[in-house]
């Protein structure tokens, strides 16, 4: 039986698989990683698959339709996102029309959060998969291949006559080593030079070493709609084996990016992973998402094993605001973390948000000051984006602080993030203006410019990444955002 996995066409370079889907100012484009993990599971069981990443390859809807007709799959699995959901459902319905024998299944954070709403949008959609869906899609493929009924497929919602049925939730995968290497799907179907993350050297390959996050932050969408709050780990042996596969099969790759929610929860495991990388002689730069709770000894071990950078959510310079979002971090811990990172020679990308519960002009000033005090290598300031299925979405909804119920408004017509929330004290325009001003104030400091010049001279491998990110980012930095367009 044939199964097609599709990241459907939408806007050019629309980064659907990232936590806040959009066309990005830095040119970031994520691998369709979760979709590719499910494809790896299905492919490993002997199904014939095809995989299309339309935004990355610039494939039009007409080209997708032609490929679907030629491949003639029995199952089409489509990724979705909140801002593109209308487009995604419409494409799914169109593919059902041109390939009537195909079963259309939708996956992703949005359909996981709102399965009933999505199924009501178009009767041609066969089912949606909720939460972690690798083995849900395998189960669905096996059921379809046997002409079986859907009632025993855990983790799906589907239409049965005039009624929408929500099957039993599928347990999370405990043995992550049972999932084949996602990089094997990349190797067969994707061009890694299409993808860019400014936190890693270019070109890079994105994988995960764990799933889920044990921390209760209200905004993070993956733990709440896909992977859960439990922290599940691949063995370090399995992770290093995939790193070896990547080094061997992607000679052009300069780096690996670990897109775990937070790779560094377990410091002992970080050290064990680092020791095994060194023992196996795996030589490749790598980067990861991290929290602040790791010490210098851990970072030094990671650096010796090739860790070049960490992406860290500092979020706010106000302890009250951090507590409001359940971040479980302290300001003094952030400063100690940065001291250790600089001592270990690990580059930090700092993330800061505006519009968190309780934010005022004064707390935003504290956030900007914290960013300057910490002085990471790069920063991003962005208004809060809230997505269905998260505590944050419910919080803003209940207080009438979300200014549209039309999910297409989550991005601008050009595909950039659109600010659809406000706070009790700040308008959407206020939040956008703060972020624009903060970026300029951070990046255009003489101290920062001098730092960057020295870095490019002393670390020439950073040139390609910096130039690629700066090519699009600089124009936004210098001219700013059209505040009215970026604030609904």
LINDA-V658218 format. One record per backbone hydrogen bond with DSSP energy under -1.0 kcal/mol. CO is the residue of the C=O (numbers start at 1). NH is the residue of the N-H. E is the energy in kcal/mol with one decimal. If there is no record, write none. Layout:
{{CO/NH/E} {CO/NH/E}}
This chain:
{{1/48/-1.7} {2/74/-2.1} {2/75/-1.3} {3/50/-1.8} {4/77/-3.3} {5/52/-2.7} {6/79/-2.4} {7/54/-2.0} {11/14/-1.9} {14/16/-1.7} {22/15/-2.6} {29/196/-1.4} {31/33/-2.6} {32/36/-2.2} {33/37/-2.4} {34/38/-1.9} {35/39/-2.0} {36/40/-2.3} {37/41/-1.8} {38/42/-2.3} {39/43/-3.0} {40/44/-2.1} {42/47/-1.5} {43/46/-1.8} {48/3/-2.6} {50/5/-2.7} {52/7/-3.0} {53/57/-2.2} {54/58/-1.3} {54/59/-1.9} {60/64/-2.3} {61/65/-2.7} {62/66/-2.1} {63/67/-2.2} {64/68/-2.6} {65/69/-2.4} {66/70/-2.1} {67/71/-2.6} {68/72/-3.1} {74/103/-2.2} {75/4/-2.7} {76/105/-2.9} {77/6/-3.1} {78/107/-2.6} {82/85/-1.2} {84/88/-2.9} {85/89/-2.6} {86/90/-2.0} {87/91/-2.4} {88/92/-2.3} {89/93/-2.4} {90/94/-2.2} {91/95/-2.6} {92/96/-1.6} {93/97/-1.6} {94/98/-1.9} {95/99/-1.5} {99/102/-2.3} {103/76/-2.9} {104/126/-1.5} {104/127/-1.7} {105/78/-2.9} {106/129/-2.5} {108/112/-1.6} {109/113/-1.7} {110/114/-2.4} {114/118/-2.1} {115/119/-2.3} {116/120/-1.7} {118/121/-1.3} {122/125/-1.5} {127/106/-2.1} {128/157/-2.3} {133/137/-2.5} {134/138/-1.4} {135/139/-2.4} {136/140/-2.4} {137/141/-2.6} {138/142/-2.6} {139/143/-2.3} {140/144/-2.5} {141/145/-2.4} {142/146/-1.0} {143/148/-3.0} {144/147/-1.4} {150/153/-1.7} {152/154/-1.0} {153/156/-1.0} {155/130/-3.2} {156/167/-2.4} {157/128/-2.3} {158/165/-3.5} {160/163/-1.7} {163/160/-3.7} {165/158/-2.4} {168/155/-2.8} {174/176/-1.2} {175/178/-1.8} {176/179/-1.6} {181/184/-1.1} {182/186/-1.7} {183/187/-2.4} {184/188/-1.6} {185/189/-2.4} {186/190/-2.3} {191/194/-2.1} {192/195/-1.4} {196/29/-2.4} {197/200/-2.4} {203/254/-3.3} {205/257/-2.6} {207/259/-2.9} {209/234/-2.4} {211/232/-2.9} {218/392/-2.1} {221/225/-1.8} {222/226/-2.6} {222/227/-2.0} {226/132/-1.2} {228/213/-1.6} {232/211/-2.4} {235/239/-2.1} {236/240/-2.5} {237/241/-1.9} {238/242/-1.6} {239/243/-2.0} {240/244/-2.5} {241/245/-1.9} {242/246/-2.5} {243/247/-2.5} {244/248/-2.0} {245/249/-2.7} {246/250/-2.4} {250/253/-2.0} {255/205/-1.7} {256/287/-2.3} {257/207/-2.2} {258/289/-1.2} {266/270/-2.0} {267/271/-2.1} {268/272/-2.4} {269/273/-3.2} {270/274/-2.3} {271/275/-2.7} {272/276/-2.1} {273/277/-2.3} {274/278/-2.0} {275/279/-2.5} {276/280/-2.7} {277/282/-2.2} {285/256/-1.7} {286/308/-3.0} {287/258/-2.8} {288/311/-2.6} {289/263/-1.8} {292/294/-1.1} {295/299/-2.3} {296/300/-3.0} {297/301/-1.9} {298/302/-2.3} {299/303/-2.7} {300/304/-2.2} {301/305/-1.1} {302/307/-2.7} {303/306/-1.6} {306/286/-2.1} {308/347/-2.6} {309/288/-1.3} {310/349/-2.6} {311/290/-2.8} {312/314/-1.1} {312/351/-2.5} {314/316/-2.3} {315/353/-2.2} {318/322/-2.2} {319/323/-2.3} {320/324/-2.0} {321/325/-1.7} {322/327/-2.5} {323/326/-1.3} {325/218/-1.8} {330/334/-1.5} {331/335/-1.6} {332/336/-1.7} {333/337/-2.4} {334/338/-2.3} {335/339/-1.9} {336/340/-2.2} {337/341/-2.6} {338/342/-2.4} {339/343/-1.8} {340/344/-2.3} {341/346/-2.6} {347/310/-2.4} {348/377/-1.3} {348/378/-1.4} {349/312/-2.9} {350/380/-1.9} {351/314/-1.2} {351/315/-3.1} {352/382/-1.9} {354/384/-2.5} {356/359/-2.8} {360/364/-2.1} {361/365/-1.6} {362/366/-1.7} {363/367/-1.8} {364/368/-2.3} {365/369/-2.3} {366/370/-2.3} {367/371/-2.2} {368/372/-2.1} {369/373/-2.6} {370/374/-3.1} {371/375/-2.5} {378/350/-2.8} {380/352/-2.7} {382/354/-1.7} {387/390/-1.5} {390/394/-1.7} {391/395/-2.6} {392/396/-2.5} {393/397/-2.3} {394/398/-2.7} {396/401/-3.0} {397/400/-1.8} {401/422/-1.5} {406/409/-2.1} {407/410/-1.9} {410/418/-2.4} {412/415/-1.8} {415/23/-2.7} {416/412/-3.0} {419/488/-1.3} {420/403/-3.3} {426/423/-2.7} {427/431/-1.9} {428/432/-2.3} {429/433/-2.5} {430/434/-2.4} {431/435/-2.2} {432/436/-2.3} {433/437/-2.7} {434/438/-3.1} {435/439/-2.3} {436/440/-2.0} {437/441/-2.7} {438/442/-2.3} {439/443/-2.9} {440/444/-2.3} {445/449/-2.4} {446/450/-2.5} {447/451/-2.0} {448/452/-2.5} {449/453/-2.1} {450/454/-2.3} {451/455/-2.4} {452/456/-2.5} {453/457/-1.4} {454/458/-2.8} {455/459/-2.9} {459/462/-2.3} {460/463/-1.6} {462/466/-2.5} {463/467/-2.9} {464/468/-2.2} {465/469/-2.4} {466/470/-2.7} {467/471/-1.7} {469/473/-1.8} {470/474/-2.4} {473/477/-2.3} {474/478/-2.5} {475/479/-1.9} {476/480/-2.1} {481/483/-1.3} {482/486/-2.3} {486/419/-3.3}}
